[in-house]
């Protein structure tokens, strides 16, 4: 009776779901890594702009004038 109830198709379906979920997990990991890279890049740029030294005016020596 197990064969006639459709239970023989469950392992094939579970294998299919495992493959699909592995692809979905891989896509999620890749997207998360790109998002993390974007956050790090933005944070780096913001930190650099907030902490960079101001430009000093050029000094002119009396001998150069």
Buried (B, 14 or more C-beta within 10 A) or exposed (E): EEEEEEEEEEEEEEEEEEEEEEEEEEEEEEEEEEEEEEEEEEEEEEEEEEEEEEEEEEEEEEEEE
